[in-house]
Amino acid sequence: MPEAILEVQNLTLKFGGLTALDDVTFHINEGEILGLIGPNGAGKTTCFNAVTGVYRPTSGNILFQGGSIVGLKKHKITQRGIARTFQNIRLFPTMTALENVLVGADAQHSTGMLTALFRLPKHRREERDGHDRAMELLRFMGIHRKADELAANLSYGDQRRLEIARAMATNPKLICLDEPAAGFNPAEKVELMNLIRKVRDQGFTVLLIEHDMKLVMGVTDRIVVLEFGSKIAEGSPAEIRDNPAVIAAYLGVDEEDAS
């Protein structure tokens, strides 16, 4: 039986009088691609932000590899093995593609300031290993020939690939992708589907937020659906596609009319 790598348990998050997430429970199995979908304002990104330490839940728990991560700082969650990308690309525009990925690799370095200052052997070894890993990831993404180009000068699609490469450089167990297909044309979305599968095949578990239903249906193993901060459905892509509650949420019709 597959083992859950992430468990979201009765997660509730309130901002003043607004309930953004209401008693949400789901899990992600190791090696799985799980889609988190829902209409605008459903709470998808809020859930991502809770998992990655941006927000602290009002109640409930989040377990990663069996241990609670609620209350941990964002960098501690990264060190535990959770990485993410953002709907709005957040690269360092004046750094090269290679340097951007090296920033991700630095998250797992164990040498301290003095070791780096005196360039002791352990620091030099970590630098060398980080450079090799960064180039490997750029090659995996198909952008290794642009390693020395500034991130700001890359095409939109290559910037998306670079952000995923930087997330992978932190050596995570779980990668959270926040609308990675935003701004892509149909051909680029097909390439992205193949890339997400390749990422999973490299041993990563993937949590995906995405509005493009064709992409979600084509790449995920299971799907969780949120509406107004509550979970309304969970199942395989085929089950979600035919679910009256999901159809009603997206089309704005009564559930009885959708069935």
LOMI-521347 format. One line per 4 residues: for each residue x negated, y, z negated of N, C-alpha, C, CB. Coordinates in Angstrom, 2 decimals. Glycine has a CB too. Layout:
! LOMI-521347
X:Y:Z:X:Y:Z:X:Y:Z:X:Y:Z; ... $
END
This chain:
! LOMI-521347
-0.85:-1.20:0.00:0.00:0.00:0.00:-0.88:1.24:0.00:0.96:0.01:-1.23; -0.58:2.27:0.86:-1.42:3.47:0.91:-1.46:4.19:-0.42:-0.92:4.42:1.99; -2.61:4.79:-0.71:-2.78:5.50:-1.98:-2.57:6.99:-1.77:-4.17:5.23:-2.57; -1.78:7.62:-2.65:-1.53:9.06:-2.54:-2.78:9.83:-2.94:-0.33:9.47:-3.43 $
-3.20:10.75:-2.06:-4.35:11.61:-2.37:-3.89:12.90:-3.03:-5.16:11.91:-1.09; -2.67:13.36:-2.67:-2.10:14.58:-3.25:-0.66:14.29:-3.65:-2.16:15.78:-2.23; -0.31:14.69:-4.88:1.05:14.54:-5.37:1.55:15.89:-5.89:1.12:13.46:-6.50; 2.59:16.39:-5.26:3.26:17.62:-5.70:4.47:17.18:-6.50:3.66:18.55:-4.48 $
4.50:17.54:-7.79:5.52:17.02:-8.70:6.38:18.15:-9.27:4.86:16.23:-9.84; 7.65:18.17:-8.84:8.64:19.12:-9.39:8.11:20.54:-9.40:9.04:18.71:-10.81; 7.53:20.94:-8.29:6.85:22.24:-8.20:7.86:23.38:-8.09:5.88:22.26:-7.00; 7.78:24.30:-9.03:8.63:25.50:-9.02:7.73:26.72:-9.13:9.69:25.47:-10.17 $
8.00:27.71:-8.30:7.21:28.94:-8.32:8.15:30.12:-8.16:6.12:28.93:-7.20; 8.11:31.01:-9.15:9.00:32.17:-9.15:8.18:33.46:-9.14:9.93:32.14:-10.38; 8.67:34.43:-8.38:8.09:35.77:-8.37:9.18:36.71:-8.90:7.59:36.20:-6.92; 9.08:37.06:-10.18:10.15:37.86:-10.76:11.46:37.08:-10.73:10.30:39.20:-10.02 $
12.47:37.66:-10.09:13.76:36.98:-10.00:13.90:36.11:-8.78:14.85:37.99:-10.00; 12.86:36.04:-7.93:12.92:35.25:-6.70:12.29:33.88:-6.91:12.22:35.99:-5.55; 13.02:32.84:-6.58:12.49:31.48:-6.65:11.98:31.09:-5.26:13.58:30.47:-7.15; 10.66:31.04:-5.11:10.06:30.73:-3.81:10.00:29.23:-3.57:8.67:31.33:-3.72 $
9.77:28.46:-4.63:9.78:26.99:-4.57:10.62:26.49:-5.73:8.32:26.39:-4.61; 11.49:25.52:-5.45:12.43:25.06:-6.46:12.38:23.54:-6.59:13.85:25.51:-6.12; 11.62:23.05:-7.57:11.58:21.63:-7.91:11.18:20.75:-6.71:12.94:21.19:-8.44; 10.12:21.16:-6.03:9.68:20.45:-4.82:8.76:19.28:-5.19:8.94:21.43:-3.85 $
9.06:18.12:-4.66:8.26:16.92:-4.90:7.98:16.21:-3.59:8.98:15.98:-5.89; 6.70:15.92:-3.34:6.31:15.09:-2.21:4.88:14.63:-2.43:6.45:15.85:-0.86; 4.42:13.71:-1.60:3.03:13.24:-1.71:2.44:13.08:-0.32:2.96:11.89:-2.49; 1.12:13.01:-0.26:0.40:12.75:0.98:-0.49:11.53:0.74:-0.45:13.99:1.44 $
-0.37:10.56:1.60:-1.21:9.37:1.50:-2.58:9.63:2.12:-0.54:8.17:2.19; -3.58:8.98:1.60:-4.93:9.12:2.13:-4.96:8.69:3.60:-5.94:8.27:1.30; -5.58:9.51:4.45:-5.69:9.21:5.87:-4.47:9.55:6.69:-5.99:7.79:6.03; -3.53:10.26:6.09:-2.26:10.57:6.74:-2.27:11.99:7.31:-1.09:10.41:5.75 $
-1.46:12.23:8.33:-1.16:13.59:8.80:0.27:13.87:8.38:-1.37:13.74:10.37; 0.44:14.77:7.42:1.77:15.12:6.92:2.14:16.51:7.39:1.83:15.03:5.39; 3.31:16.63:8.00:3.81:17.93:8.42:4.71:18.54:7.36:4.56:17.80:9.74; 4.52:19.83:7.09:5.38:20.58:6.18:6.06:21.65:7.01:4.55:21.22:4.97 $
7.37:21.49:7.23:8.07:22.37:8.15:9.28:22.99:7.49:8.48:21.61:9.41; 9.88:23.94:8.18:11.09:24.59:7.71:11.23:25.94:8.38:11.06:24.75:6.19; 12.42:26.52:8.35:12.64:27.85:8.95:11.78:28.91:8.26:14.12:28.24:8.86; 11.70:30.09:8.86:10.97:31.19:8.24:11.52:31.45:6.84:11.07:32.48:9.11 $
10.59:31.65:5.89:11.01:31.91:4.52:11.35:30.68:3.72:12.17:32.80:4.51; 11.03:29.49:4.26:11.38:28.24:3.58:10.49:27.94:2.39:11.33:27.09:4.55; 9.27:28.54:2.35:8.35:28.31:1.24:7.13:27.49:1.60:9.07:27.64:0.14; 6.91:27.28:2.90:5.81:26.42:3.35:4.46:27.00:2.93:5.85:26.23:4.87 $
4.20:28.24:3.29:2.90:28.85:2.98:2.75:29.04:1.47:2.74:30.20:3.71; 3.84:29.34:0.79:3.79:29.44:-0.67:3.34:28.12:-1.29:5.17:29.84:-1.23; 3.84:27.02:-0.73:3.43:25.69:-1.21:1.94:25.47:-0.95:4.27:24.57:-0.52; 1.48:25.84:0.27:0.06:25.77:0.59:-0.76:26.56:-0.43:-0.21:26.30:2.01 $
-0.30:27.77:-0.72:-1.04:28.64:-1.63:-1.08:28.08:-3.05:-0.41:30.03:-1.65; -0.04:27.37:-3.44:-0.06:26.72:-4.76:-1.06:25.58:-4.79:1.34:26.21:-5.13; -1.08:24.79:-3.70:-2.00:23.66:-3.63:-3.46:24.11:-3.62:-1.71:22.83:-2.37; -3.73:25.25:-2.97:-5.11:25.71:-2.82:-5.52:26.75:-3.86:-5.30:26.29:-1.44 $
-4.70:26.97:-4.87:-5.10:27.79:-6.00:-4.86:29.27:-5.87:-6.50:27.58:-6.25; -4.18:29.70:-4.81:-3.87:31.12:-4.67:-2.80:31.53:-5.69:-3.38:31.44:-3.23; -1.79:30.66:-5.86:-0.73:30.90:-6.84:-0.76:29.80:-7.90:0.66:30.96:-6.16; -0.40:30.19:-9.11:-0.22:29.20:-10.18:1.26:28.91:-10.31:-0.83:29.70:-11.53 $
1.66:27.63:-10.28:3.08:27.30:-10.36:3.71:27.78:-11.67:3.27:25.80:-10.22; 4.99:28.11:-11.61:5.74:28.44:-12.81:5.96:27.18:-13.64:7.09:29.09:-12.46; 6.22:26.07:-12.96:6.33:24.77:-13.63:6.05:23.67:-12.61:7.75:24.59:-14.26; 5.90:22.45:-13.11:5.55:21.34:-12.24:4.06:21.08:-12.26:6.02:21.60:-10.83 $
3.63:20.14:-11.45:2.23:19.75:-11.44:1.78:19.42:-10.03:1.99:18.55:-12.37; 0.48:19.54:-9.79:-0.13:19.15:-8.53:-1.32:18.27:-8.86:-0.57:20.41:-7.67; -1.27:17.03:-8.43:-2.34:16.08:-8.68:-3.12:15.83:-7.41:-1.79:14.76:-9.24; -4.45:15.92:-7.51:-5.32:15.60:-6.39:-6.26:14.49:-6.82:-6.13:16.86:-5.92 $
-6.19:13.37:-6.12:-6.94:12.17:-6.49:-6.73:11.82:-7.96:-8.44:12.38:-6.21; -5.50:11.97:-8.42:-5.12:11.55:-9.75:-5.28:12.57:-10.86:-5.86:10.38:-10.10; -5.96:13.70:-10.58:-6.19:14.72:-11.61:-5.47:16.02:-11.28:-7.67:14.98:-11.77; -4.96:16.69:-12.29:-4.24:17.95:-12.08:-5.21:19.05:-11.64:-3.50:18.37:-13.37 $
-4.78:19.84:-10.66:-5.58:20.97:-10.20:-4.90:22.30:-10.52:-5.85:20.87:-8.69; -3.79:22.24:-11.23:-3.07:23.46:-11.60:-3.95:24.30:-12.53:-1.71:23.12:-12.29; -4.09:25.57:-12.20:-4.89:26.47:-13.02:-6.35:26.57:-12.64:-4.80:26.06:-14.41; -6.81:25.71:-11.73:-8.21:25.79:-11.30:-8.42:26.97:-10.36:-8.63:24.49:-10.61 $
-9.60:27.58:-10.41:-9.96:28.64:-9.47:-10.05:28.07:-8.06:-11.31:29.31:-9.88; -9.90:28.95:-7.07:-9.89:28.50:-5.67:-11.18:27.78:-5.31:-9.68:29.69:-4.73; -12.33:28.30:-5.75:-13.59:27.66:-5.37:-13.75:26.29:-6.05:-14.78:28.56:-5.74; -13.14:26.13:-7.22:-13.19:24.83:-7.89:-12.34:23.81:-7.14:-12.71:24.96:-9.35 $
-11.21:24.26:-6.60:-10.36:23.37:-5.81:-11.08:22.98:-4.52:-9.00:24.05:-5.48; -11.80:23.92:-3.93:-12.60:23.61:-2.74:-13.65:22.56:-3.09:-13.28:24.88:-2.18; -14.32:22.73:-4.20:-15.34:21.76:-4.61:-14.73:20.39:-4.92:-16.08:22.28:-5.83; -13.49:20.37:-5.37:-12.81:19.09:-5.62:-12.56:18.33:-4.32:-11.49:19.33:-6.35 $
-12.41:19.09:-3.19:-12.21:18.41:-1.92:-11.00:18.83:-1.13:-12.14:16.99:-2.15; -10.50:20.06:-1.34:-9.37:20.59:-0.57:-9.85:21.83:0.19:-8.14:20.93:-1.49; -9.67:21.83:1.51:-10.03:22.98:2.33:-8.80:23.43:3.11:-11.20:22.64:3.31; -8.82:24.69:3.57:-7.66:25.18:4.31:-8.09:26.16:5.40:-6.67:25.86:3.35 $
-7.22:26.32:6.38:-7.32:27.41:7.34:-6.13:28.33:7.10:-7.36:26.88:8.83; -6.09:29.44:7.83:-5.05:30.44:7.60:-4.29:30.74:8.89:-5.66:31.72:7.03; -3.03:31.13:8.71:-2.21:31.51:9.87:-2.88:32.65:10.62:-0.79:31.91:9.43; -3.35:33.65:9.88:-4.14:34.73:10.47:-5.61:34.40:10.26:-3.77:36.13:9.83 $
-6.33:34.22:11.34:-7.71:33.73:11.29:-8.56:34.60:10.37:-8.32:33.69:12.70; -9.31:33.96:9.49:-10.15:34.69:8.53:-11.60:34.23:8.67:-9.66:34.48:7.07; -12.22:34.65:9.74:-13.64:34.39:9.95:-14.44:35.62:9.54:-13.93:34.01:11.43; -15.77:35.47:9.49:-16.65:36.63:9.29:-17.04:37.12:10.68:-17.93:36.26:8.41 $
-16.42:38.17:11.18:-16.56:38.54:12.59:-17.97:38.95:13.01:-15.63:39.65:12.89; -18.76:39.50:12.07:-20.10:39.96:12.43:-21.16:38.89:12.18:-20.44:41.20:11.65; -20.73:37.68:11.82:-21.64:36.55:11.69:-21.46:35.63:12.89:-21.40:35.79:10.35; -22.50:34.88:13.19:-22.42:33.96:14.32:-21.52:32.78:13.98:-23.82:33.47:14.73 $
-21.16:32.02:15.02:-20.37:30.82:14.79:-21.10:29.87:13.83:-20.09:30.10:16.13; -22.39:29.69:14.04:-23.17:28.81:13.17:-23.16:29.32:11.74:-24.61:28.70:13.68; -23.36:30.62:11.56:-23.40:31.19:10.20:-22.05:31.01:9.50:-23.77:32.67:10.26; -20.95:31.14:10.24:-19.63:30.94:9.64:-19.48:29.53:9.09:-18.54:31.22:10.67 $
-19.96:28.54:9.86:-19.84:27.16:9.39:-20.79:26.91:8.22:-20.15:26.16:10.55; -21.95:27.55:8.23:-22.90:27.40:7.12:-22.31:27.93:5.81:-24.20:28.14:7.43; -21.45:28.95:5.90:-20.77:29.46:4.70:-19.93:28.34:4.08:-19.88:30.69:5.03; -19.26:27.58:4.93:-18.49:26.44:4.43:-19.38:25.39:3.79:-17.68:25.82:5.55 $
-20.50:25.10:4.43:-21.42:24.09:3.90:-21.99:24.51:2.55:-22.57:23.84:4.88; -22.17:25.80:2.35:-22.72:26.30:1.09:-21.84:25.95:-0.11:-22.91:27.81:1.16; -20.55:25.74:0.13:-19.63:25.46:-0.97:-19.99:24.18:-1.72:-18.21:25.35:-0.45; -20.69:23.27:-1.05:-21.05:22.00:-1.68:-22.52:21.93:-2.10:-20.75:20.87:-0.74 $
-23.27:23.03:-1.94:-24.67:23.03:-2.35:-24.78:23.08:-3.88:-25.43:24.23:-1.72; -25.74:22.36:-4.40:-25.88:22.27:-5.86:-27.05:23.10:-6.39:-26.06:20.83:-6.27; -27.86:23.65:-5.52:-29.01:24.42:-5.99:-28.58:25.79:-6.49:-30.06:24.57:-4.88; -29.28:26.30:-7.50:-28.94:27.58:-8.08:-29.78:28.71:-7.50:-29.12:27.53:-9.57 $
-29.64:29.89:-8.11:-30.30:31.09:-7.59:-31.82:30.97:-7.64:-29.84:32.31:-8.38; -32.34:30.47:-8.76:-33.80:30.38:-8.88:-34.38:29.37:-7.89:-34.19:29.98:-10.31; -33.69:28.26:-7.69:-34.15:27.26:-6.73:-34.21:27.86:-5.34:-33.23:26.02:-6.74; -33.17:28.67:-5.00:-33.14:29.31:-3.69:-34.20:30.41:-3.59:-31.74:29.90:-3.42 $
-34.36:31.18:-4.67:-35.32:32.29:-4.66:-36.74:31.80:-4.40:-35.26:33.04:-5.98; -37.11:30.71:-5.02:-38.47:30.18:-4.86:-38.56:29.12:-3.76:-38.94:29.59:-6.18; -37.42:28.91:-3.07:-37.37:27.99:-1.93:-38.00:26.64:-2.29:-38.09:28.61:-0.71; -37.52:26.09:-3.37:-38.00:24.79:-3.82:-37.53:23.70:-2.87:-37.52:24.51:-5.27 $
-38.18:22.53:-2.90:-37.87:21.47:-1.93:-36.39:21.11:-1.85:-38.65:20.24:-2.26; -35.70:21.05:-2.99:-34.28:20.68:-2.96:-33.47:21.70:-2.17:-33.74:20.56:-4.38; -33.79:22.98:-2.35:-33.07:24.03:-1.63:-33.35:23.93:-0.13:-33.46:25.41:-2.15; -34.61:23.72:0.22:-34.95:23.61:1.65:-34.25:22.40:2.28:-36.49:23.49:1.83 $
-34.16:21.31:1.52:-33.49:20.11:2.03:-32.00:20.38:2.25:-33.68:18.93:1.05; -31.37:21.06:1.29:-29.96:21.37:1.44:-29.72:22.31:2.61:-29.40:21.98:0.16; -30.63:23.27:2.80:-30.52:24.19:3.94:-30.60:23.42:5.26:-31.62:25.25:3.89; -31.55:22.51:5.34:-31.75:21.73:6.57:-30.54:20.82:6.83:-33.04:20.88:6.46 $
-30.07:20.16:5.79:-28.91:19.28:5.94:-27.67:20.08:6.33:-28.66:18.49:4.65; -27.53:21.28:5.73:-26.39:22.12:6.05:-26.40:22.58:7.49:-26.36:23.32:5.13; -27.58:22.94:7.98:-27.72:23.36:9.39:-27.37:22.20:10.32:-29.16:23.86:9.67; -27.87:21.02:10.02:-27.58:19.86:10.87:-26.09:19.54:10.88:-28.38:18.63:10.40 $
-25.46:19.62:9.71:-24.02:19.33:9.61:-23.22:20.39:10.35:-23.58:19.27:8.14; -23.64:21.66:10.24:-22.93:22.73:10.93:-22.98:22.55:12.44:-23.51:24.09:10.55; -24.14:22.21:12.96:-24.26:21.98:14.40:-23.45:20.76:14.83:-25.72:21.80:14.79; -23.42:19.74:13.99:-22.63:18.55:14.29:-21.15:18.90:14.41:-22.84:17.47:13.20 $
-20.67:19.76:13.50:-19.26:20.15:13.53:-18.95:21.05:14.72:-18.90:20.86:12.23; -19.85:21.95:15.06:-19.64:22.77:16.25:-19.59:21.90:17.50:-20.75:23.83:16.37; -20.43:20.88:17.53:-20.42:19.93:18.65:-19.11:19.16:18.69:-21.61:18.95:18.55; -18.63:18.75:17.52:-17.36:18.03:17.40:-16.21:18.88:17.94:-17.09:17.63:15.93 $
-16.29:20.19:17.70:-15.25:21.10:18.16:-15.44:21.52:19.62:-15.22:22.33:17.28; -16.57:21.17:20.22:-16.82:21.54:21.59:-17.29:22.97:21.77:-15.61:21.33:22.39; -17.81:23.59:20.70:-18.25:24.99:20.81:-19.71:25.15:20.39:-17.36:25.90:19.96; -20.49:24.07:20.44:-21.88:24.14:19.98:-22.74:25.06:20.84:-22.49:22.75:19.97 $
-22.36:25.22:22.11:-23.14:26.13:22.97:-22.93:27.59:22.60:-22.77:25.92:24.43; -21.97:27.85:21.75:-21.68:29.22:21.32:-22.12:29.44:19.87:-20.19:29.54:21.47; -23.01:28.61:19.39:-23.44:28.67:17.99:-24.00:30.03:17.61:-24.47:27.61:17.72; -24.68:30.68:18.54:-25.34:31.95:18.23:-24.51:33.17:18.63:-26.69:32.02:18.91 $
-23.30:32.95:19.09:-22.41:34.07:19.42:-21.70:34.56:18.18:-21.39:33.67:20.50; -21.45:35.89:18.12:-20.69:36.43:17.00:-19.27:35.89:17.04:-20.69:37.98:17.04; -18.72:35.62:15.88:-17.36:35.08:15.82:-16.36:36.03:16.49:-16.95:34.84:14.36; -16.60:37.32:16.36:-15.69:38.31:16.94:-15.65:38.23:18.47:-16.10:39.71:16.52 $
-16.70:37.70:19.08:-16.78:37.64:20.54:-16.23:36.34:21.12:-18.21:37.81:20.98; -15.84:35.40:20.27:-15.30:34.14:20.75:-13.86:34.32:21.20:-15.40:33.07:19.66; -13.41:33.45:22.08:-12.01:33.47:22.48:-11.14:33.09:21.30:-11.77:32.51:23.67; -9.86:33.40:21.41:-8.93:33.10:20.32:-8.94:31.61:20.00:-7.50:33.56:20.67 $
-8.90:30.77:21.02:-8.89:29.33:20.80:-10.16:28.85:20.13:-8.72:28.62:22.11; -11.30:29.40:20.53:-12.57:29.00:19.91:-12.66:29.49:18.47:-13.75:29.55:20.72; -12.05:30.64:18.17:-12.02:31.09:16.78:-11.20:30.14:15.92:-11.43:32.52:16.70; -10.09:29.62:16.46:-9.30:28.63:15.73:-10.14:27.38:15.46:-8.01:28.26:16.53 $
-10.85:26.92:16.48:-11.69:25.72:16.32:-12.80:25.97:15.30:-12.30:25.31:17.67; -13.35:27.18:15.34:-14.42:27.53:14.41:-13.91:27.53:12.97:-15.02:28.90:14.75; -12.70:28.02:12.77:-12.15:28.04:11.41:-11.95:26.62:10.89:-10.82:28.82:11.37; -11.51:25.71:11.75:-11.36:24.32:11.33:-12.72:23.70:11.02:-10.63:23.49:12.42 $
-13.72:24.03:11.86:-15.07:23.52:11.62:-15.60:24.01:10.27:-16.02:23.96:12.74; -15.35:25.27:9.95:-15.82:25.81:8.66:-15.13:25.10:7.50:-15.56:27.34:8.57; -13.83:24.80:7.65:-13.12:24.06:6.60:-13.71:22.67:6.44:-11.62:23.97:6.94; -14.01:22.01:7.55:-14.57:20.66:7.49:-15.96:20.67:6.87:-14.63:20.05:8.89 $
-16.68:21.79:7.00:-18.05:21.88:6.47:-18.09:21.83:4.95:-18.71:23.15:6.95; -16.97:22.12:4.29:-16.93:22.05:2.83:-16.86:20.60:2.34:-15.74:22.84:2.28; -16.86:19.66:3.29:-16.81:18.23:2.99:-15.56:17.86:2.19:-18.07:17.81:2.21; -14.38:18.26:2.70:-13.15:18.00:1.96:-12.63:16.59:2.17:-12.08:18.99:2.36 $
-11.71:16.20:1.31:-10.92:14.99:1.50:-9.59:15.33:2.18:-10.67:14.26:0.15; -9.09:16.54:1.89:-7.81:17.01:2.42:-8.01:18.36:3.11:-6.75:17.13:1.30; -7.55:18.47:4.35:-7.60:19.73:5.09:-6.17:20.23:5.30:-8.34:19.56:6.46; -5.92:21.46:4.87:-4.61:22.09:5.02:-4.68:23.08:6.18:-4.17:22.80:3.70 $
-3.91:22.82:7.23:-3.92:23.66:8.42:-2.64:24.49:8.45:-4.05:22.80:9.71; -2.78:25.81:8.37:-1.63:26.72:8.33:-1.38:27.28:9.72:-1.86:27.87:7.31; -0.41:26.72:10.42:0.00:27.14:11.77:-1.20:27.27:12.72:0.74:28.46:11.69; -1.93:26.19:12.92:-3.11:26.26:13.80:-2.79:26.50:15.26:-3.89:24.99:13.69 $
-1.54:26.26:15.69:-1.18:26.45:17.09:-0.66:27.85:17.40:-0.14:25.44:17.50; -0.62:28.72:16.38:-0.12:30.08:16.60:-0.93:30.78:17.70:-0.18:30.89:15.28; -0.25:31.28:18.71:-0.91:31.99:19.80:-1.44:31.11:20.91:-2.02:32.78:19.26; -1.27:29.80:20.81:-1.77:28.88:21.83:-0.75:28.71:22.95:-2.10:27.51:21.20 $
-1.27:28.50:24.16:-0.39:28.15:25.28:-0.15:26.64:25.26:-1.01:28.61:26.66; 0.77:26.12:26.10:1.09:24.68:26.05:-0.11:23.76:26.23:2.10:24.37:27.11; -1.01:24.11:27.15:-2.19:23.25:27.37:-3.08:23.24:26.13:-2.99:23.73:28.59; -3.25:24.39:25.49:-4.08:24.46:24.28:-3.44:23.69:23.13:-4.32:25.92:23.87 $
-2.11:23.65:23.09:-1.43:22.90:22.04:-1.66:21.40:22.20:0.08:23.20:22.06; -1.69:20.92:23.43:-2.00:19.51:23.67:-3.42:19.20:23.20:-1.84:19.16:25.18; -4.36:20.09:23.51:-5.74:19.91:23.05:-5.81:19.90:21.53:-6.65:21.01:23.62; -5.00:20.77:20.90:-4.99:20.84:19.44:-4.45:19.54:18.84:-4.14:22.03:18.97 $
-3.43:18.98:19.42:-2.90:17.70:18.94:-3.99:16.64:18.95:-1.69:17.25:19.80; -4.73:16.58:20.05:-5.82:15.61:20.15:-6.89:15.89:19.11:-6.43:15.63:21.55; -7.18:17.18:18.88:-8.19:17.55:17.90:-7.78:17.16:16.49:-8.46:19.06:17.96; -6.52:17.38:16.13:-6.04:17.02:14.79:-6.15:15.51:14.58:-4.57:17.48:14.59 $
-5.83:14.75:15.60:-5.98:13.29:15.49:-7.45:12.92:15.29:-5.42:12.59:16.76; -8.34:13.59:16.03:-9.78:13.32:15.90:-10.27:13.66:14.49:-10.59:14.13:16.94; -9.75:14.77:13.92:-10.12:15.15:12.56:-9.71:14.05:11.59:-9.46:16.49:12.16; -8.50:13.55:11.74:-8.03:12.46:10.88:-8.89:11.21:11.06:-6.55:12.13:11.18 $
-9.26:10.94:12.32:-10.06:9.74:12.60:-11.47:9.85:12.03:-10.13:9.50:14.10; -11.89:11.08:11.68:-13.19:11.27:11.03:-13.13:10.99:9.52:-13.69:12.70:11.26; -11.94:10.63:9.04:-11.81:10.27:7.63:-11.12:11.31:6.76:-13.13:10.00:7.08; -10.56:12.35:7.40:-9.90:13.40:6.64:-8.39:13.14:6.58:-10.18:14.77:7.27 $
-7.78:13.59:5.49:-6.32:13.64:5.38:-5.89:15.06:5.76:-5.83:13.25:3.93; -4.76:15.19:6.45:-4.34:16.49:6.99:-2.94:16.85:6.51:-4.39:16.48:8.53; -2.82:18.06:5.95:-1.52:18.67:5.65:-1.33:19.81:6.62:-1.44:19.16:4.15; -0.23:19.77:7.38:-0.04:20.68:8.51:1.24:21.48:8.36:-0.03:19.90:9.81 $
1.12:22.81:8.39:2.27:23.69:8.58:2.28:24.11:10.04:2.21:24.94:7.62; 3.42:23.97:10.69:3.48:24.35:12.10:4.92:24.60:12.52:2.83:23.27:12.98; 5.13:25.65:13.32:6.46:25.97:13.83:6.79:25.21:15.11:6.58:27.46:14.06; 5.75:24.84:15.86:5.98:24.17:17.14:6.43:22.73:16.88:4.70:24.19:18.01 $
7.71:22.46:17.08:8.26:21.17:16.72:7.73:20.05:17.62:9.77:21.21:16.78; 7.45:20.37:18.86:6.90:19.34:19.75:5.55:18.87:19.24:6.77:19.88:21.20; 4.72:19.80:18.79:3.41:19.45:18.24:3.57:18.63:16.96:2.57:20.71:17.96; 4.46:19.09:16.07:4.66:18.39:14.80:5.14:16.97:15.04:5.67:19.15:13.92 $
6.13:16.84:15.91:6.68:15.51:16.18:5.66:14.59:16.84:7.92:15.64:17.06; 4.74:15.19:17.59:3.78:14.39:18.34:2.55:13.96:17.57:3.35:15.13:19.53; 2.26:14.63:16.44:0.97:14.36:15.79:1.09:13.85:14.36:0.15:15.61:15.79; 2.24:14.05:13.70:2.35:13.70:12.28:2.79:12.25:12.07:3.33:14.63:11.60 $
2.43:11.73:10.89:2.91:10.41:10.47:4.23:10.54:9.71:1.86:9.71:9.59; 4.32:11.56:8.87:5.53:11.86:8.12:5.73:13.36:8.08:5.46:11.28:6.67; 6.97:13.77:7.76:7.31:15.19:7.71:8.13:15.47:6.46:8.09:15.61:8.98; 7.81:16.58:5.80:8.61:17.10:4.68:9.22:18.42:5.15:7.73:17.30:3.37 $
10.52:18.58:4.90:11.23:19.77:5.37:11.69:20.60:4.17:12.45:19.38:6.25; 11.35:21.89:4.19:11.80:22.83:3.16:12.82:23.79:3.75:10.60:23.60:2.57; 13.74:24.22:2.90:14.67:25.30:3.25:14.98:26.08:1.99:15.99:24.74:3.89; 14.78:27.40:2.04:15.01:28.27:0.88:14.30:27.76:-0.36:16.51:28.39:0.61 $
13.07:27.22:-0.17:12.25:26.81:-1.29:12.53:25.42:-1.84:12.41:27.76:-2.37; 13.50:24.72:-1.26:13.84:23.38:-1.73:13.57:22.34:-0.63:15.31:23.31:-2.17; 13.22:21.13:-1.04:13.05:20.05:-0.07:14.41:19.52:0.34:12.17:18.91:-0.64; 14.66:19.48:1.65:15.96:18.99:2.11:15.83:17.66:2.86:16.62:20.02:3.02 $
14.61:17.27:3.24:14.44:16.01:3.95:12.98:15.58:3.92:14.93:16.13:5.42; 12.77:14.28:4.09:11.43:13.71:4.18:11.54:12.40:4.94:10.78:13.50:2.76; 10.61:12.16:5.87:10.66:10.91:6.61:9.77:10.93:7.82:12.06:10.60:7.02; 9.91:9.93:8.66:9.13:9.85:9.90:9.62:10.92:10.88:9.25:8.43:10.54 $
8.82:11.25:11.91:9.29:12.22:12.90:10.64:11.85:13.50:8.27:12.34:14.01; 10.87:10.58:13.78:12.15:10.16:14.36:13.29:10.40:13.38:12.11:8.69:14.76; 13.06:10.10:12.10:14.10:10.31:11.09:14.41:11.79:10.91:13.66:9.70:9.76; 13.38:12.62:10.93:13.58:14.06:10.76:14.29:14.66:11.97:12.22:14.77:10.54 $
13.95:14.21:13.14:14.57:14.73:14.37:16.08:14.53:14.37:13.96:14.05:15.60; 16.54:13.41:13.79:17.96:13.09:13.81:18.68:13.41:12.51:18.14:11.63:14.13; 18.00:14.10:11.59:18.58:14.38:10.28:19.55:15.57:10.37:17.45:14.67:9.25; 20.82:15.38:10.01:21.80:16.48:10.13:21.43:17.72:9.32:23.15:16.01:9.70 $
20.85:17.53:8.12:20.48:18.67:7.29:19.38:19.50:7.95:20.02:18.20:5.90; 18.44:18.83:8.61:17.36:19.53:9.30:17.89:20.27:10.53:16.25:18.54:9.72; 18.74:19.61:11.27:19.34:20.26:12.45:20.12:21.49:12.03:20.26:19.27:13.21; 20.90:21.36:10.95:21.68:22.50:10.46:20.78:23.64:10.03:22.57:22.07:9.30 $
19.65:23.32:9.36:18.73:24.36:8.88:18.12:25.15:10.03:17.63:23.74:8.03; 17.78:24.44:11.12:17.12:25.10:12.24:18.10:25.78:13.18:16.30:24.10:13.01; 19.30:25.22:13.32:20.26:25.78:14.27:21.25:26.73:13.61:21.01:24.66:14.95; 21.27:26.73:12.27:22.16:27.63:11.58:23.61:27.20:11.65:22.02:28.99:12.13 $
23.86:25.89:11.71:25.23:25.38:11.76:25.49:24.59:10.49:25.46:24.50:13.03; 26.77:24.28:10.26:27.12:23.45:9.11:26.58:22.05:9.32:28.65:23.41:8.90; 26.23:21.41:8.20:25.66:20.06:8.27:26.65:19.10:8.91:25.26:19.57:6.88; 27.94:19.27:8.64:28.95:18.38:9.23:29.00:18.54:10.75:30.34:18.68:8.64 $
28.82:19.78:11.22:28.82:20.02:12.66:27.60:19.42:13.33:28.90:21.50:12.95; 26.48:19.32:12.57:25.23:18.81:13.13:25.20:17.28:13.18:24.06:19.33:12.33; 26.08:16.65:12.40:26.06:15.18:12.34:26.92:14.55:13.43:26.54:14.70:10.98 $
END
